[in-house]
Amino acid sequence: MDIDPWTVYWQADHLESCIPSRTPEDSKEIAAFWQECAITLKDGASVVDLACGNGAIPKQLLSVNSTLQICAVDKAEISPLEYLSQTGELASVRFLPATDICELPFDDNSIDAVTSQFGIEYAPLKAACQAAVRVLKPGGMMRLLMHHAESEIVKPASATIAEITRLLEQQGPMKAIESFVSGNITIEQLETVGQSYLQAEIPGTKQVSGQVFAGIDQIIELMKTNPAQAEALLVNMEKRLVADRSRLQQLQSAALDEQQADSVAKEFSELGMDIDIFEQFLINGQQEDCALIGWKISAHKA
């Protein structure tokens, strides 16, 4: 199934990705990181947000300074004003879909600030760093939040990938519902496969398996009245599962260990950036219940 996992994700009414949800404080601290950035920018400053998704960072920046001129770029086929149910401040943002952040369509030394949240590290880093620095004005600011290989965001990905794989495997529930829709197995055989999955030693989660089984129940009911709609729902479910697995696999590959993060900071320094902050992003600081979220870098162009 040839699909871009991030296009699928962003077209499903998500404002952001990869944000921890232990407590509301997690999102508040990440929002504060970006709001502090906006406070330092002059009115009307130009900002480029890299790998922007549906505009979570522009939304935070504009909540503090509505005069900012933000252009947000992403390689996926994004269209937030079309796919988001709540767009708010994003109407003023210029979104550029299908845009490679290694080949930014902006003049040299033309942008006041470059931002990225869990985005720049997905691209070839050397080329992405060069492109970001090239477009910044002298004195321009860069602020990044990047995946940490040991973060609370990245570590759970392996279990979710494994769960999706079990759902999609040849003897799993998704193949069974596909066979049922095609008329190749009975409802009793489908239920047997479902029970086998649910009774397995590794339990499924409510967030993944629970939603899949709810979808399977919908498909069974639709087969009684609208088989074409049931088949369309099945195709969509399978597409989203495959896309979610691929997206999480990309997340794991993009996450940076300490040596890799050091290399990014060194690359920026060699490109003429003065590093103001380069450290782990910890929710609740050094407290016992702190959560490691990622790497944060704040720098300005010399």
C-alpha positions in Angstrom: 0.0 0.0 0.0 1.8 3.1 -1.3 0.8 5.9 1.0 2.6 8.7 2.7 2.0 8.1 6.5 2.3 11.8 7.4 -0.1 12.9 4.8 -2.6 10.4 6.2 -2.0 11.6 9.7 -2.3 15.3 9.0 -5.4 14.9 7.0 -7.1 13.2 9.9 -7.8 16.4 11.9 -4.7 16.3 14.1 -3.2 19.6 15.2 0.1 18.1 16.5 1.9 14.8 16.9 4.2 13.2 19.4 3.0 15.2 22.4 3.1 13.3 25.7 -0.2 13.2 27.7 0.6 12.1 31.2 -0.8 15.4 32.5 -2.0 18.7 31.0 1.3 20.2 32.3 3.2 18.4 29.6 1.6 20.3 26.8 1.7 23.5 28.8 5.5 23.4 29.2 6.0 22.7 25.5 3.6 25.5 24.7 5.6 27.8 27.0 8.8 27.0 25.1 7.3 28.4 21.9 5.5 31.3 23.5 8.8 32.4 25.0 10.2 32.4 21.5 7.3 34.6 20.2 7.9 37.1 23.0 11.4 37.8 21.8 10.3 38.5 18.2 9.5 42.0 17.0 6.1 42.8 15.5 5.8 41.7 11.9 8.9 39.4 12.1 9.1 36.7 9.5 9.1 33.1 10.7 9.6 29.8 8.8 8.3 26.7 10.6 10.0 23.5 9.3 8.1 20.2 9.0 5.1 22.1 10.3 2.3 19.5 10.1 -1.0 21.2 10.8 0.6 24.3 12.3 0.9 23.6 16.1 3.9 25.9 16.4 2.5 28.8 14.3 -0.6 28.5 16.5 1.4 28.9 19.7 3.5 31.8 18.2 0.5 33.7 17.0 -1.3 33.3 20.3 1.4 35.6 21.7 2.2 37.9 18.7 -0.6 37.9 16.1 1.5 40.2 13.8 4.1 37.5 13.0 4.4 36.7 9.3 4.6 32.9 9.3 5.3 30.5 6.4 5.0 26.9 7.4 6.5 24.1 5.2 6.1 20.3 5.1 6.9 17.5 2.8 3.5 16.0 3.3 0.4 17.1 1.5 -0.8 19.3 4.3 -3.8 21.6 4.1 -4.8 22.6 7.7 -7.5 25.0 6.7 -9.2 22.1 4.9 -8.6 19.2 7.2 -8.6 20.8 10.7 -11.9 21.2 12.5 -10.5 24.2 14.5 -8.1 26.5 12.7 -8.2 29.6 14.8 -5.2 31.8 14.2 -3.9 29.6 11.3 -5.9 31.5 8.7 -3.0 34.0 8.6 -0.3 31.4 8.1 1.0 30.6 4.6 1.3 26.8 4.3 3.5 25.2 1.7 2.8 21.5 1.2 5.0 19.1 -0.6 8.1 21.2 0.2 11.5 19.7 1.0 13.0 21.5 4.0 16.4 20.9 2.6 15.5 23.1 -0.4 13.7 26.0 1.2 12.1 28.4 -1.3 13.3 31.6 0.4 16.1 34.0 -0.3 19.4 33.9 1.6 19.4 36.0 4.8 15.7 36.8 4.5 14.0 35.3 7.6 13.9 36.5 11.2 13.3 33.1 12.8 13.3 29.4 12.0 11.4 26.9 14.2 10.8 23.2 14.2 9.1 20.8 16.6 9.8 17.1 16.0 10.5 17.8 12.3 13.9 18.8 11.2 15.5 15.5 12.4 13.4 13.5 9.9 15.2 15.1 7.0 18.9 14.6 6.0 20.3 16.6 8.9 23.3 18.2 7.3 21.3 19.5 4.3 18.4 20.6 6.5 20.7 22.5 8.9 22.4 24.2 5.9 19.1 25.3 4.5 17.8 26.6 7.8 20.9 28.7 8.4 21.0 30.0 4.8 17.6 31.6 5.0 18.2 33.2 8.4 19.1 36.9 8.6 22.3 37.8 10.6 21.1 37.9 14.2 18.1 35.7 13.3 16.8 33.2 15.8 16.5 29.4 15.5 14.6 27.3 18.0 14.2 23.6 17.7 12.6 20.7 19.7 13.9 17.4 18.4 13.2 13.7 19.3 15.4 12.1 21.9 16.1 8.4 21.5 15.2 7.7 25.2 12.3 10.1 25.5 8.8 9.3 26.8 7.6 9.8 23.2 10.0 7.5 21.4 10.2 4.6 23.9 6.6 3.4 23.7 6.7 3.3 19.9 8.1 -0.2 19.7 5.1 -1.7 21.6 2.6 0.1 19.4 4.4 -1.0 16.2 4.3 -4.6 17.5 0.6 -4.3 18.3 -0.2 -2.9 14.8 1.8 -5.7 13.3 -0.2 -8.3 15.2 -3.4 -6.8 14.0 -2.2 -6.9 10.4 -0.5 -10.3 10.3 -1.9 -13.1 8.1 -3.8 -14.8 10.9 -4.8 -11.6 12.6 -8.1 -9.6 12.9 -7.6 -7.3 9.9 -7.1 -10.2 7.5 -10.0 -12.0 9.0 -12.4 -9.1 8.6 -11.1 -8.7 5.0 -11.9 -12.3 4.4 -15.4 -11.9 5.9 -16.2 -8.9 3.7 -15.0 -10.9 0.7 -17.4 -13.7 1.7 -14.5 -16.2 2.3 -15.2 -16.9 6.0 -18.3 -16.9 8.2 -19.1 -14.6 11.1 -18.3 -17.5 13.4 -14.8 -17.9 12.0 -14.3 -14.2 12.2 -15.3 -14.2 15.9 -12.9 -17.1 16.5 -10.0 -15.1 15.1 -11.0 -12.1 17.3 -11.2 -14.2 20.4 -7.8 -15.7 19.7 -6.3 -12.3 19.4 -7.9 -10.9 22.6 -6.8 -14.0 24.6 -3.2 -13.8 23.5 -0.4 -13.4 26.0 0.4 -9.9 24.9 -2.8 -7.8 25.4 -3.9 -5.1 23.0 -4.5 -1.5 24.1 -7.7 0.4 24.1 -6.1 3.1 21.9 -5.1 0.8 19.1 -6.8 -2.7 19.3 -9.8 -1.3 21.0 -10.4 1.1 18.1 -9.8 -1.6 15.5 -12.3 -3.9 17.1 -14.9 -1.1 17.3 -14.3 -0.5 13.6 -14.7 -4.3 12.9 -18.0 -4.2 14.7 -19.1 -1.3 12.5 -18.1 -3.2 9.3 -20.1 -6.2 10.4 -23.2 -4.1 10.9 -22.7 -2.2 7.6 -22.4 -5.5 5.7 -26.1 -6.1 6.5 -27.2 -2.8 4.9 -24.4 -1.2 2.8 -21.6 -3.6 1.8 -19.9 -0.9 -0.3 -19.6 1.4 2.7 -18.4 -1.5 4.8 -15.6 -2.2 2.2 -14.7 1.5 2.1 -14.4 1.6 5.9 -12.2 -1.6 5.9 -9.9 0.0 3.3 -9.6 3.2 5.3 -8.9 1.3 8.6 -6.1 -0.8 6.9 -4.6 2.4 5.3 -4.5 4.1 8.7 -2.9 1.2 10.5 -0.2 0.8 7.8 0.4 4.6 7.9 0.6 4.7 11.7 3.1 1.9 11.8 5.3 3.5 9.2 5.0 6.9 11.0 6.2 5.4 14.2 9.0 3.6 12.5 10.1 6.9 11.0 9.9 8.4 14.5 12.3 5.8 15.9 14.8 6.3 13.0 14.7 10.1 13.4 15.2 10.1 17.2 18.7 11.3 18.3 21.0 9.9 20.9 23.4 12.1 22.7 26.2 11.7 20.1 23.8 12.5 17.2 22.4 15.5 19.0 25.9 16.8 19.7 26.6 16.5 16.0 23.6 18.6 15.2 24.7 21.3 17.6 28.3 21.2 16.2 26.9 21.4 12.6 25.0 24.6 13.5 28.1 26.1 15.2 30.2 25.4 12.1 27.6 27.1 9.9 27.9 30.3 12.0 25.2 29.8 14.6 25.9 30.9 18.2 24.3 28.2 20.4 22.4 29.8 23.4 20.7 26.6 24.7 21.4 23.0 23.9 20.1 20.5 26.4 17.5 17.8 27.2 13.9 19.0 27.4 12.6 17.7 30.7 9.0 18.2 31.9 9.1 19.0 35.6 12.8 19.8 35.4 14.9 17.6 37.8 12.1 16.4 39.9 11.6 12.7 40.5 8.6 12.5 38.2 10.2 14.4 35.4 9.6 13.3 31.8 12.3 13.4 29.1 10.6 14.9 26.0 13.4 15.7 23.6 16.4 17.9 22.8 16.0 21.6 22.6 18.2 24.0 20.8 18.0 27.8 20.8 20.6 29.7 18.7 21.1 32.8 16.7 23.0 33.6 13.5 26.2 35.4 14.1 
